[in-house]
Amino acid sequence: MSIMIAHKFTSLSLAFVVSLSLLGLWSAPLRAAETRELILAAYSVPKEAYERHIIPAFQRHWKQQTGQDVRVRSSYGASGAQARAIIGGFDADVAVLSLEGDIDQIVKAGLIAHDWRKAPHAGMISASVVALGVRKGNPKGIKGWEDAARPGVEVLYPNPKTSGGAMWDVIAIYGAGLKLAEQGAAGKAVAPDAADRQAIDLLTRIQRNVKVMDKSGRESVTTFERGVGDVIVTYENELLPRVKSQRPYEIIVPSETVWIENPAAVVDKYAERHKVKDVADAFVAFLHGPEAQAAFLELGFRPLDHGASASTSATLPQPTQLFTIAELGGWDQVSTKLFGAQGLWTQIVENISRKP
């Protein structure tokens, strides 16, 4: 009799469990047990920050919040190449790129539906400045842009056609030329066309010295490490970890340089297709948070608020003529002026290539 009662109770219990499952009342613990997958497309420079610190920290954070494991499949490459790959069908859920213009291209392709600039710091998650890397002891006596333009000095920076970092590099040189024109006028007003001519001249002289243009900032640094070139134009944060690890380099931060900001955004179409929009949103929010920001600072990035740089990064030099992309007219204007089919940099490269 007791066996029959126990069997009947077990059957009822099983039926109750099945009913709960069908009603969705047990769906939370079932969902918590699954592993989610997130696809990240990033530009190459901050790879160490993501792989060593940010991704593992986010995985712990997500596990604590939801009970779920999350696997992050990451891809690193030149910013422009990553943007084009996403537009062409590489179904990344999150894009972390060098330029806001690259994110805007993904928006124009209809893959990002939300206003990504409404995030903290207008969607930017890391910051730096363009700097010069030289050999130990600075044998060529490089102190600034004019020294990099001297005949006989070999310069490296990547190709702006593929690399967002290279676009920042060229913008830094062009903007520095404008600043130097203002300084040369000794406080007098400088005609825009005169300042523009000086900026073009500086950019031309440095471009003549460019030995190699690799596809990405990371490849350019690798070439420099192989012994090619006297000076490399790159992100300051690319050089700082190498100097700290006793690589035979020195960092020169020119007085005239550009403030770099790097954006991140959820690629809505792909994240929704993969049913990971919640994970993607959480990841981008995590990038704005204190743990990820600390990881960026540890690897040589600067605080997002460049006005606070002096107090929070006292060991980093503070350029006296620091300028922003907005001061040059914004990304659309600068991109067309420098890198368009008739852009200044485009014409400079074409003219140099035609000369024997």
C-alpha positions, 0 to 999 in steps of 0.5 A: 500500500505504501509503495502504491502511495509513493508511486502515486506521489512521485507521478504527481510530483513529476506532473507538477514539475512538467506543468511548472516548466510548461508555464515558464515558472522554471524558465529562469533557472533553466536560462541561467544554466545556458552559455551565451555567446557574444561576438566582439569586433575591435580595432587591434590596438587595445587587444591586451586590455580586452583579452587580459582584463576586460573580457574576463571581468565582464564574464565574472560580472555577467555570471554574478548578475545572471548565473549564466556563462558568456563566451566572447568570440573576439576579432581584432584588426584595423578599424576601417577593415573591421567596419567594412567587414561588419557591413559586408556580413561579419555578424559582430554583436559589438563594435569597438573601433578607432573612429566614430566615423567607422561606427557611423558607416555601420549606422548608414548600412542600417545595422545600428538602429539606436543613437549610440552617442547617447551613452556616457561620454557620447559613446566613447570608451577610451582616449589617448593622444598621438605620440612619437616613438623613437629608438633608445637614446633618441639617436636622431634627436627627435623632439617634435613634428619638424624633426620627423620631417627632416630629410634622412629620418625614416617614419612609420605609420599605417595606411589611413585607407585601412587603419583608423589609427593612421587617420588619427596620425595624419590628423595629428600632423595636419592639425599640428601644422595649423598650430605651428602656423599660429605660433609662428605668427607671434600672436597675430591673426593667421589667414586660414589659407596660409595656415592650411599651406603650412599644414600641407607642407608639414604633412608632405615633408613627413609623408616623404619620409614614410618608409612603410604603411602597414594595414593597422597600428599594431602591424606598424608597431611590429614593423618598428620592433623589427628595427625598421624606421627611426620614428613611429607615429602612433597612439601613446598607449601603444608605446607606454606598455612597451617602454614599461616592459623595458623595450628599447624605445622612448616616447615623445609627446609633441606639444601639438597633438590631437586628442583621440577618442574611441567609440563602442556600440551594439550592432543591433541587427546582429545582436538581435538576430543572435538573441544576445541584445541583452548581453551586448548592451551589458557589455557596452555598459560595462566598458563605460564602468569603473572596472573597464576604465581602470583596465584602459588606464593601466594599459596606457590610455588616458582618462576620457575627460581630458580636462582631468588628465593632469590630476589623474595621470600626473606621470603623463605629459600634458601637451600645451597645444592639444586639439580635438577633432571638433576644433578641426570641423568634425569627422565628416569635414576632416575625413573629406578634406584629408582622405577623400578622393580629392583629399589633401593626404590623398593628393600628397601621396599621389604626387609623391608616388609620381616623382622618381 
